């Protein structure tokens, strides 16, 4: 749509390529895993696979988008398809509530994103992400804040996070794919690609740091206090996403490189851990740490994969998570002023808490204790998480080639600034010492907590979200009950009144000096007849009288067409009016002869609104006729009638050739009315024959 500057534009750069590998690679493993998770013969697996594939397509469209409107379309598609996936078990009330919460929060974020994109693109003068340059000004600042808020809703940042833990009622393949590797990264992707253009706006960075650091701390605390292993991972995901938002908001080359590295590492270790929890749930019939234990002996493959993935999440060598965490700490140490303290607190404090809930998870699930009874092993459940866990150590082993892939993405997202390389061994530097201290303190806290009972934090944000949703639904129902009560006259009066009021400001400064009352007295007589028939409609008490008055008005309008030299149009008008009157008469046979008259006040309201609407239409048409856009193409139409239409009747040529589709539509309308009248007549005839 070139006239509106709308186009489906795509661009696959280094960062989009990395996200494509994550979406596609983990997607394949999740499909394999889902086969074992649901088992043969499970209901609705075809629908599930189709929806999951639709989500994958939407996510790829989002990361490939170069036009902001393309990004917005796929942003909304991911919300819709994720709603369908979370609500896969549509008979469970808890599932439906969680799916509704996720959809409403992310869809509301989509509306905020739309407003932000309008402001940002208006300030930048382009809708292509690849052409966005640094912008400033009030509009750009407001737009940047709105875009960051939209990203926070999609990536489950505090206070918009409750939808993510609630969505853990979804099947584990959905949680592993959407809520660990892909969908929750959509907001992170938005912050990453918008950073080069909006990073110079202080409000952008301030909002990003506020969302990110609050999510780092609150998410990690939630992971430390929950008993459901899936919820532990979900709250940990809130924390890790906060880390990503924080690093991308900082925007320095080292911070961006750390964010890109952590993005990849998180997809690997968190995807593996979610799949492992799903296997435990399927085989043990529970996922609560109070009911699990001794699984290291009975599930050795899952145990080994969980250790590798967990240590990568904790940032321990020799795993890729260690490289990402080291780079993040280096980025925090490279800052100055208050920002250094704020980011340092978030990165280092969040890392300690991450190590703590990682060790708590591993000890509680796989540590010593009574061995949990298990069902037979399914290879389709064991292989995908093992592949992801091994990929974490493989990425550390081939860091050089991997760095060659990640570095161009970091350069692109940091605005072209040079980026340092990733290192397996950073040397004896402060970052390494901090990493060691983080591991020790976090491990001590995690081991000390172990299976110790904890109390889940009060979910105030979740209650606020549900209360807001319920309040909105209640308000909507009350509004609909009040304004959609089934009265057609009220609807018509309301629409006419609103249209008249909306047009009034444009009709107050219009000159009608070119208009005359009539060209011939007959025009005045016909106009008076139409007005009289319309007024009679307001006071006649019988249905037949109302139908005849309506027909009289229509036939008089046909007479107006005749005296203006449009017999074809008059004939069409007469046929339609005749069909309408006949239809009314046939329908009235099933109704009472008269209808109850409304009060004088209500009739006065309807007459007033109708009269003012008619005056507005007359003034508007008069203004339009007095201010033509261009000269009437009479000469061109006359020439085209003879040369191209082969006739001298210009009106007929217009109806049959130049505007043939319009004429076809009119014929179809007339045919539809005639068929309706025929159906009524047949129904009436059959009723009478049955009665006799």
C-alpha positions in Angstrom: 0.0 0.0 0.0 2.4 2.6 -1.3 -0.1 5.5 -0.9 -0.2 4.9 2.9 3.5 4.0 3.2 2.6 0.5 4.3 4.6 -2.5 3.1 5.6 -5.9 4.5 9.3 -5.3 4.6 11.8 -7.9 5.9 15.5 -7.8 6.6 17.6 -10.7 8.0 20.8 -9.2 9.6 23.2 -10.9 12.0 20.9 -10.5 15.0 17.8 -11.8 13.1 19.9 -14.8 11.9 20.7 -15.6 15.6 17.1 -15.4 16.6 16.1 -17.5 13.5 18.5 -20.3 14.7 17.0 -20.1 18.2 13.3 -20.1 17.0 13.9 -22.8 14.4 16.4 -25.0 16.2 14.6 -25.2 19.6 11.3 -25.4 17.7 12.4 -28.7 16.1 13.4 -30.1 19.4 10.1 -29.0 21.0 8.2 -30.8 18.2 10.1 -34.0 18.9 9.6 -33.5 22.7 5.8 -32.9 22.2 5.5 -36.3 20.5 6.7 -38.0 23.7 5.0 -35.6 26.0 1.4 -36.1 24.7 1.9 -39.7 23.7 0.4 -41.6 20.8 -3.3 -41.2 20.3 -3.6 -38.0 22.4 -6.5 -35.8 21.6 -6.1 -32.5 19.6 -2.4 -33.1 18.9 -2.9 -32.0 15.3 -4.5 -28.7 16.4 -1.6 -28.2 18.8 1.0 -28.8 16.2 -0.7 -26.5 13.7 -0.9 -23.7 16.3 2.7 -24.2 17.4 3.8 -24.0 13.8 1.7 -20.8 13.3 3.4 -19.3 16.4 6.8 -20.2 15.0 6.0 -18.4 11.7 4.8 -15.4 13.6 7.9 -15.3 15.7 10.1 -15.5 12.6 8.2 -12.7 11.0 8.7 -10.6 14.0 12.5 -11.0 14.1 12.8 -10.6 10.3 10.6 -7.4 10.2 12.3 -4.3 8.9 9.1 -2.2 8.7 7.7 -1.2 12.1 4.2 -2.1 10.9 5.4 -5.5 9.8 6.8 -5.9 13.3 3.5 -4.8 14.9 1.5 -7.3 12.8 3.6 -10.2 13.8 3.8 -8.9 17.4 0.0 -9.2 17.6 0.0 -12.6 15.9 2.4 -14.0 18.6 0.0 -12.8 21.2 -3.0 -14.5 19.6 -1.2 -17.8 18.8 0.3 -18.0 22.3 -3.2 -17.5 23.7 -4.3 -20.5 21.8 -1.3 -22.6 22.9 -1.7 -21.7 26.6 -5.4 -22.4 26.4 -4.8 -25.8 24.7 -6.7 -27.6 27.5 -9.8 -25.4 27.0 -11.9 -27.4 29.4 -9.9 -26.4 32.4 -11.1 -23.1 34.1 -7.7 -22.3 35.5 -6.1 -22.7 32.0 -8.7 -20.4 30.5 -8.1 -17.7 33.2 -4.3 -17.9 32.6 -4.7 -17.7 28.8 -7.1 -14.7 29.1 -4.6 -12.9 31.4 -1.7 -13.5 29.1 -3.7 -12.3 26.0 -5.1 -9.2 27.7 -1.8 -8.0 29.1 0.2 -8.6 25.9 -2.6 -7.2 23.7 -2.8 -4.1 25.8 1.0 -3.8 25.3 0.4 -4.1 21.6 -1.9 -1.0 21.7 0.8 0.9 23.6 3.3 -0.2 21.1 1.2 1.1 18.2 1.0 4.5 19.8 4.7 4.5 20.5 5.6 3.5 16.9 3.4 6.3 15.5 5.2 8.9 17.6 8.7 7.5 17.0 8.3 7.0 13.2 6.8 10.5 13.0 9.8 12.0 14.7 12.3 9.8 12.6 10.6 10.4 9.3 10.8 6.7 8.3 9.1 3.4 9.1 12.0 1.2 8.4 14.0 -0.1 11.4 17.2 -0.2 9.4 16.9 3.5 8.6 16.0 4.7 12.0 18.5 7.3 13.2 18.8 8.7 16.7 15.8 10.9 17.5 15.0 13.5 20.2 12.2 15.8 21.1 9.0 15.5 23.2 7.2 13.2 20.7 10.2 10.9 20.4 10.6 10.8 24.2 7.0 9.9 24.8 7.1 7.3 22.0 10.3 5.8 23.4 8.7 5.3 26.8 5.6 3.7 25.2 7.7 1.3 23.2 9.6 0.3 26.4 6.3 -0.3 28.3 5.2 -2.5 25.4 8.4 -4.5 25.6 7.9 -4.9 29.3 4.4 -6.3 28.9 5.7 -8.9 26.3 8.8 -9.9 28.3 6.9 -10.2 31.6 8.7 -7.3 33.4 7.6 -6.1 36.8 4.8 -5.0 37.2 3.4 -6.7 34.1 4.9 -10.1 35.0 2.0 -12.0 36.5 0.9 -13.5 33.2 4.1 -15.5 32.8 3.9 -17.6 36.0 0.2 -18.0 35.5 0.9 -19.4 32.0 2.7 -22.3 33.5 -0.6 -24.2 33.4 0.2 -24.6 29.7 1.7 -27.9 28.5 5.4 -28.1 29.0 6.3 -27.9 25.3 4.6 -24.5 25.2 6.4 -23.3 28.3 9.8 -24.4 27.0 9.3 -22.9 23.6 7.2 -19.7 24.3 8.1 -18.9 27.8 11.8 -19.7 27.8 13.2 -19.4 24.3 11.0 -17.3 22.0 7.9 -15.3 22.8 9.1 -13.8 26.0 12.2 -12.7 24.0 10.0 -10.6 21.7 10.1 -7.6 24.1 13.9 -8.0 24.4 14.2 -8.1 20.6 12.2 -4.9 20.4 14.4 -3.1 22.9 17.5 -4.5 21.1 16.5 -3.3 17.6 15.1 0.1 18.8 18.2 0.8 21.0 20.4 2.4 18.3 17.6 5.0 17.6 16.2 5.5 21.1 19.2 4.9 23.2 20.2 8.6 23.4 16.9 9.4 25.1 17.4 9.4 28.8 13.8 8.3 29.5 14.4 5.2 27.4 17.4 4.1 29.5 15.7 5.1 32.7 12.6 3.1 32.0 14.6 0.1 30.8 16.8 0.1 34.0 13.7 0.5 36.2 11.9 -2.4 34.6 15.0 -4.6 34.3 16.4 -4.3 37.8 13.1 -4.6 39.5 12.4 -7.7 37.5 15.9 -9.1 38.3 15.3 -8.9 42.0 11.6 -9.7 42.3 11.8 -12.6 39.8 14.8 -14.2 41.6 13.1 -13.8 45.0 10.0 -15.5 43.6 12.2 -18.4 42.3 13.7 -18.8 45.7 10.4 -19.1 47.5 8.2 -21.2 45.2 7.7 -24.9 45.6 6.5 -25.8 42.1 9.6 -26.5 39.9 7.9 -25.0 36.8 7.1 -21.8 38.7 10.7 -21.7 40.0 11.9 -21.6 36.4 9.1 -19.2 35.4 10.1 -16.7 38.1 13.7 -17.2 37.2 12.8 -16.4 33.6 11.3 -13.1 34.8 14.7 -12.3 36.4 16.8 -13.3 33.4 14.6 -11.3 31.1 15.2 -8.3 33.4 18.9 -8.9 33.0 18.5 -8.8 29.2 16.4 -5.6 29.3 19.0 -4.0 31.6 21.9 -4.8 29.4 20.3 -3.7 26.2 19.1 -0.5 27.9 22.6 0.3 29.0 23.6 0.2 25.3 27.4 0.2 25.6 29.2 -2.2 23.1 30.2 -4.5 26.0 26.7 -4.5 27.5 25.1 -5.3 24.1 27.6 -8.1 23.5 26.8 -9.5 27.0 23.1 -9.3 26.2 23.3 -11.1 22.9 25.4 -13.8 24.5 23.0 -14.2 27.4 20.1 -14.3 25.0 21.6 -17.4 23.4 22.7 -19.0 26.6 19.3 -18.4 28.2 17.5 -20.1 25.3 19.7 -23.1 25.7 19.8 -23.6 29.5 16.2 -22.5 30.3 14.7 -24.5 27.4 16.6 -27.6 28.7 15.4 -27.1 32.3 11.8 -26.6 31.3 11.9 -29.8 29.2 13.5 -31.7 32.1 10.7 -30.5 34.5 8.2 -31.7 31.9 9.7 -35.1 31.8 9.7 -35.3 35.6 6.0 -34.2 35.6 5.1 -36.9 33.1 7.0 -39.7 34.7 6.6 -38.8 38.4 3.1 -37.3 38.2 4.2 -34.3 40.2 6.6 -31.3 39.9 6.5 -30.0 43.5 9.9 -30.3 45.2 8.2 -31.5 48.4 7.2 -34.7 46.6 10.4 -35.2 44.6 13.8 -36.7 45.5 16.5 -39.1 44.6 16.0 -38.6 40.8 19.7 -38.5 40.2 19.8 -42.3 40.4 16.5 -43.0 38.6 16.9 -40.4 35.9 20.6 -40.2 35.2 20.2 -38.6 31.7 17.9 -35.9 33.0 20.2 -35.4 36.0 23.3 -34.9 33.8 21.4 -32.5 31.5 20.0 -30.6 34.5 23.5 -30.2 36.0 24.9 -28.8 32.7 22.0 -26.5 32.1 21.9 -25.4 35.8 25.6 -24.6 36.0 25.3 -22.6 32.7 22.4 -20.7 34.3 24.5 -20.1 37.4 27.4 -18.8 35.2 29.9 -21.5 36.1 32.7 -22.6 33.7 33.2 -24.3 31.4 29.8 -23.4 30.0 28.6 -20.7 27.8 26.6 -19.1 30.6 29.9 -18.3 32.3 31.1 -16.3 29.3 27.8 -14.4 29.1 27.9 -13.6 32.9 31.5 -12.5 32.8 30.8 -10.2 29.9 27.8 -8.7 31.8 30.0 -8.0 34.9 32.7 -6.4 32.7 30.0 -4.2 31.2 28.8 -3.1 34.6 32.3 -2.4 35.8 32.9 -0.3 32.7 30.3 2.3 33.6 30.7 5.5 35.6 28.7 7.5 38.1 25.3 6.4 39.6 24.6 4.2 36.6 27.6 2.0 37.5 26.2 1.4 41.0 22.6 0.8 39.8 23.6 -1.6 37.0 26.3 -3.3 39.2 23.7 -3.9 41.9 21.3 -5.5 39.4 23.9 -7.6 37.5 25.9 -8.8 40.5 23.0 -9.1 43.0 20.9 -10.8 40.4 23.7 -13.3 39.6 24.0 -14.2 43.3 20.3 -14.9 43.5 20.4 -16.8 40.2 23.1 -19.1 41.6 21.1 -19.6 44.8 17.8 -20.7 43.1 19.7 -22.8 40.7 21.4 -24.8 43.5 18.1 -25.0 45.4 16.4 -26.4 42.3 19.1 -29.1 41.7 19.3 -30.1 45.4 15.6 -30.3 45.9 14.9 -32.3 42.7 17.9 -34.5 42.3 19.5 -34.5 45.8 19.3 -37.3 48.4 16.0 -38.4 49.6 13.3 -41.1 49.1 13.3 -42.1 45.5 10.2 -40.9 43.7 8.3 -43.7 41.7 8.5 -43.2 38.0 6.8 -44.4 34.9 8.8 -46.0 32.1 11.3 -43.7 30.3 10.3 -42.1 27.0 13.3 -41.3 24.7 11.5 -38.4 23.0 11.4 -36.7 26.4 15.1 -37.3 27.2 16.9 -36.4 24.0 15.8 -32.8 23.4 16.8 -31.4 26.8 20.1 -33.3 26.6 20.8 -31.8 23.2 20.2 -28.3 24.6 22.3 -28.9 27.7 25.2 -30.3 25.7 24.9 -27.3 23.4 25.8 -25.0 26.3 29.2 -26.7 26.8 29.7 -27.0 23.1 29.3 -23.3 22.7 32.0 -22.7 25.2 34.3 -25.2 23.3 33.8 -23.5 20.0 33.7 -19.9 21.3 35.9 -18.5 18.5 33.5 -19.4 15.6 30.5 -18.5 17.8 32.1 -15.1 18.6 32.3 -14.5 14.9 28.5 -14.9 14.7 27.6 -12.9 17.8 30.0 -10.0 17.3 28.4 -8.6 14.1 25.0 -8.7 15.8 26.4 -6.7 18.8 28.0 -4.2 16.4 24.6 -3.7 14.6 22.7 -3.3 17.9 25.2 -0.9 19.5 25.0 1.5 16.6 28.1 0.4 14.7 30.5 0.9 17.6 33.4 -1.6 17.8 32.9 -4.5 20.1 35.4 -6.6 22.0 35.7 -10.3 21.6 34.3 -13.0 23.9 36.9 -14.9 26.0 36.8 -18.3 27.6 39.3 -17.1 30.2 39.2 -13.3 30.9 42.3 -13.3 32.9 42.9 -12.4 36.5 40.7 -9.3 36.5 38.1 -7.9 38.9 35.3 -9.5 36.9 36.7 -13.0 37.5 37.0 -12.4 41.2 33.5 -11.1 41.4 32.3 -14.2 39.5 34.0 -16.5 42.0 32.4 -14.6 44.9 29.0 -14.7 43.3 29.3 -18.5 42.8 30.4 -19.1 46.4 27.8 -16.9 48.1 25.0 -18.1 45.8 25.9 -21.8 46.3 25.9 -21.3 50.1 22.5 -19.7 50.0 21.0 -22.3 47.7 22.5 -25.3 49.6 21.3 -23.8 52.9 17.7 -23.4 51.6 17.6 -26.8 49.9 14.2 -28.3 50.7 13.5 -25.9 53.5 9.9 -24.9 53.3 9.4 -21.4 51.8 6.4 -19.1 51.5 5.5 -17.8 48.1 5.6 -14.0 48.0 2.2 -12.3 48.0 1.2 -11.9 44.4 -0.1 -8.3 44.6 0.7 -7.7 40.9 -1.3 -10.7 39.9 -4.3 -9.7 42.0 -4.1 -6.2 40.6 -4.0 -7.6 37.1 -6.9 -9.9 37.6 -8.9 -7.2 39.4 -8.2 -4.8 36.5 -9.3 -7.4 33.9 -12.5 -8.3 35.9 -13.3 -4.6 36.3 -12.9 -4.0 32.6 -15.1 -6.9 31.8 -17.8 -5.8 34.3 -17.7 -2.3 32.9 -18.0 -3.6 29.4 -21.0 -5.7 30.3 -22.7 -2.9 32.1 -22.1 -0.6 29.1 -23.4 -3.1 26.6 -26.5 -3.7 28.8 -27.2 0.0 28.8 -26.6 1.0 25.2 -27.3 -2.3 23.4 -30.8 -3.0 24.7 -32.3 -4.1 21.4 -34.3 -0.9 20.5 -33.8 -0.2 16.8 -35.4 3.3 17.0 -33.0 4.3 19.7 -30.0 3.0 17.7 -31.1 5.0 14.6 -31.8 8.2 16.5 -28.4 7.9 18.3 -26.5 7.3 15.1 -28.3 10.2 13.3 -27.7 12.5 16.3 -24.0 11.7 16.5 -23.5 12.0 12.7 -25.3 15.4 12.8 -23.3 16.7 15.7 -20.1 15.6 14.2 -20.8 17.3 10.9 -22.1 20.6 12.5 -18.6 22.2 13.0 -17.9 21.7 9.3 -21.2 23.2 8.1 -21.2 26.5 10.1 -19.0 28.4 7.7 -20.4 27.5 4.3 -21.8 29.8 1.7 -25.0 28.6 0.0 -25.5 31.7 -2.2 -25.3 29.6 -5.4 -28.3 27.6 -4.3 -31.9 28.4 -5.4 -35.2 27.1 -4.0 -36.2 25.4 -7.4 -35.8 25.8 -11.1 -39.5 25.0 -11.8 -42.6 25.1 -9.6 -43.0 21.3 -10.1 -39.7 20.7 -8.2 -41.2 22.6 -5.2 -44.4 20.6 -5.4 -42.5 17.3 -5.4 -40.2 18.3 -2.6 -43.2 19.4 -0.5 -44.8 16.0 -1.2 -41.7 14.1 0.0 -41.6 16.2 3.2 -45.3 15.7 3.8 -45.0 11.9 3.4 -42.0 11.9 5.8 -44.0 13.9 8.4 -47.0 11.6 8.0 -44.7 8.7 8.9 -44.2 10.2 12.3 -48.0 10.3 13.1 -49.7 7.5 11.2 -50.9 4.8 13.6 -51.3 1.8 11.3 -48.6 -0.3 9.7 -50.3 -0.2 6.3 -50.5 3.5 6.4 -46.8 3.8 7.3 -45.9 1.5 4.4 -47.9 3.6 2.0 -46.5 6.9 3.3 -43.0 5.5 2.8 -43.8 4.3 -0.7 -45.3 7.7 -1.5 -42.0 9.4 -0.5 -40.0 7.0 -2.7 -42.2 7.3 -5.7 -42.1 11.1 -5.5 -38.3 10.9 -5.4 -38.5 8.8 -8.6 -40.6 11.6 -10.1 -37.8 14.1 -9.2 -35.4 11.9 -11.2 -37.8 11.9 -14.2 -37.9 15.7 -14.4 -34.1 15.8 -14.2 -33.8 13.6 -17.2 -32.8 10.3 -15.5 -35.6 7.9 -16.5 -33.4 4.8 -15.9 -32.6 5.8 -12.4 -36.3 6.6 -11.9 -37.3 3.2 -13.1 -34.9 1.5 -10.7 -36.3 3.6 -7.9 -39.9 2.7 -8.8 -39.0 -1.0 -8.9 -37.3 -1.0 -5.5 -40.1 1.0 -3.9 -42.7 -1.3 -5.3 -40.8 -4.3 -4.0 -40.4 -2.7 -0.6 -44.1 -1.8 -0.3 -45.2 -5.3 -1.4 -42.7 -6.8 1.1 -44.1 -4.6 3.9 -47.7 -5.5 3.1 -46.9 -9.2 3.1 -45.0 -8.9 6.4 -47.8 -6.9 8.0 -50.0 -9.9 7.5 -48.2 -11.5 10.4 -48.4 -8.5 12.6 -51.0 -6.4 14.3 -52.7 -3.8 12.1 -51.5 -0.9 14.3 -48.5 -0.3 16.4 -48.4 1.4 19.8 -47.7 5.1 19.4 -44.8 6.4 21.5 -45.1 9.4 23.7 -45.2 12.9 22.3 -41.8 13.7 23.8 -40.0 10.8 22.2 -41.7 11.5 18.8 -40.5 15.1 19.2 -36.9 13.9 19.7 -37.0 11.7 16.7 -38.6 14.4 14.5 -36.0 16.9 15.7 -33.0 14.6 15.1 -34.4 13.6 11.6 -35.0 17.2 10.7 -31.6 18.4 11.8 -30.0 15.5 10.0 -31.9 16.4 6.8 -30.8 20.0 7.1 -27.2 18.9 7.6 -27.4 16.7 4.5 -28.9 19.5 2.4 -26.2 22.0 3.5 -23.4 19.4 2.9 -24.6 18.6 -0.6 -25.1 22.2 -1.4 -21.5 23.0 -0.2 -20.2 20.1 -2.3 -22.0 21.2 -5.4 -20.7 24.7 -5.0 -17.1 23.7 -4.5 -16.3 21.0 -7.1 -12.9 19.4 -6.9 -12.5 19.7 -10.6 -14.3 20.6 -13.7 -17.1 18.1 -14.7 -15.7 15.8 -17.3 -18.8 16.2 -19.5 -16.9 16.5 -22.8 -14.7 13.5 -22.0 -17.8 11.4 -21.1 -19.6 12.5 -24.3 -16.7 11.5 -26.4 -16.2 8.2 -24.6 -19.9 7.4 -25.0 -19.6 7.6 -28.8 -16.1 6.3 -29.4 -15.8 3.6 -26.7 -19.4 2.9 -25.7 -20.9 3.0 -29.2 -24.0 5.0 -28.1 -25.3 8.5 -27.9 -27.2 8.1 -24.6 -24.5 9.2 -22.1 -26.5 8.1 -19.0 -27.0 4.6 -20.4 -23.3 4.3 -21.3 -22.3 5.4 -17.8 -24.6 2.8 -16.3 -23.7 -0.1 -18.5 -20.0 0.5 -19.4 -18.2 3.2 -17.4 -19.8 2.2 -14.0 -21.0 -1.3 -14.9 -20.0 -2.7 -11.6 -22.1 -0.2 -9.7 -25.0 -1.1 -11.9 -24.4 -4.8 -11.3 -24.6 -4.0 -7.5 -27.8 -2.2 -7.9 -29.3 -5.1 -9.9 -28.2 -7.5 -7.3 -29.9 -5.4 -4.6 -33.1 -5.3 -6.6 -32.9 -9.1 -7.2 -32.3 -9.7 -3.5 -35.4 -7.6 -2.6 -37.5 -9.4 -5.2 -36.4 -12.8 -3.9 -37.2 -11.8 -0.3 -40.7 -10.7 -1.4 -41.2 -14.0 -3.3 -40.2 -15.9 -0.2 -42.7 -13.9 1.9 -45.4 -14.5 -0.7 -44.8 -18.2 -0.8 -44.8 -18.5 3.0 -48.0 -16.6 3.2 -49.6 -18.8 0.5 -48.5 -22.0 2.2 -49.8 -20.8 5.6 -53.2 -20.0 4.1 -53.4 -23.3 2.3 -52.6 -25.2 5.5 -55.2 -23.2 7.4 -57.9 -24.1 4.8 
